[in-house]
Amino acid sequence: MGNAVIVTTRMSSAHAEALLAAMRAQYLMSLNEHWYADEYRYVPKDARHKSILEKSPVMAAQKHLMAALSLSLNSVK
């Protein structure tokens, strides 16, 4: 990512866990909506998630942020 944006923040573990839980719930709801949408009906199931992420920059960003939060939480424990 040549033009990547770097975000640095500090928050308590409790806040990070709450944010991660909320993001996971929102991500799963969005994924469910897209998964059964007509646009992706004929995309094979093993390629559907990647296809959704390619067309949904918000979900792709959420996935990166969830991974970063999980990594940070695991390093603190």
C-alpha positions as CSV (number, residue, x, y, z in Angstrom):
1,M,0.0,0.0,0.0
2,G,1.9,3.0,-1.3
3,N,-0.6,5.6,-0.1
4,A,-1.5,3.8,3.2
5,V,-2.9,5.8,6.1
6,I,-1.5,5.0,9.5
7,V,-3.8,5.5,12.5
8,T,-2.4,5.3,16.0
9,T,-4.5,5.5,19.1
10,R,-4.5,4.6,22.8
11,M,-7.4,3.1,24.6
12,S,-8.0,0.8,27.5
13,S,-8.2,-2.9,26.9
14,A,-11.9,-2.8,27.9
15,H,-12.6,-0.1,25.3
16,A,-10.6,-2.0,22.6
17,E,-12.5,-5.2,23.4
18,A,-15.9,-3.4,23.2
19,L,-14.9,-1.7,19.9
20,L,-13.8,-5.0,18.5
21,A,-17.0,-6.7,19.5
22,A,-19.1,-3.9,18.0
23,M,-17.1,-4.0,14.8
24,R,-17.4,-7.8,14.5
25,A,-21.2,-7.6,15.0
26,Q,-21.5,-4.8,12.4
27,Y,-19.2,-6.7,10.0
28,L,-21.1,-9.9,10.2
29,M,-24.4,-8.1,9.6
30,S,-23.0,-6.4,6.5
31,L,-21.5,-9.6,5.3
32,N,-24.8,-11.4,5.7
33,E,-26.6,-8.7,3.7
34,H,-24.1,-8.8,0.9
35,W,-23.8,-12.6,0.9
36,Y,-27.4,-13.1,-0.1
37,A,-27.6,-10.1,-2.4
38,D,-28.5,-10.7,-6.1
39,E,-25.1,-9.1,-7.1
40,Y,-23.2,-12.0,-5.5
41,R,-25.7,-14.8,-6.1
42,Y,-23.7,-16.4,-8.9
43,V,-20.3,-15.9,-7.3
44,P,-19.0,-19.2,-6.0
45,K,-19.1,-19.4,-2.2
46,D,-15.3,-19.9,-1.9
47,A,-14.7,-16.6,-3.8
48,R,-17.7,-14.6,-2.5
49,H,-16.1,-13.1,0.6
50,K,-13.1,-11.8,-1.4
51,S,-15.5,-10.4,-4.0
52,I,-17.5,-8.6,-1.4
53,L,-14.4,-7.1,0.1
54,E,-13.2,-5.9,-3.3
55,K,-16.4,-4.0,-3.9
56,S,-17.0,-2.8,-0.3
57,P,-14.1,-0.6,0.9
58,V,-15.8,0.0,4.3
59,M,-15.8,-3.7,5.0
60,A,-12.2,-4.2,3.8
61,A,-11.2,-1.3,6.2
62,Q,-13.2,-2.9,9.0
63,K,-11.4,-6.2,8.5
64,H,-8.0,-4.5,8.7
65,L,-9.0,-2.6,11.8
66,M,-10.4,-5.8,13.5
67,A,-7.2,-7.6,12.8
68,A,-5.1,-4.7,14.2
69,L,-7.3,-4.6,17.3
70,S,-7.1,-8.4,17.8
71,L,-3.3,-8.3,17.4
72,S,-2.9,-5.4,19.9
73,L,-5.2,-7.1,22.4
74,N,-3.3,-10.4,22.2
75,S,0.0,-8.6,22.7
76,V,-1.2,-7.0,25.9
77,K,-2.5,-10.2,27.5
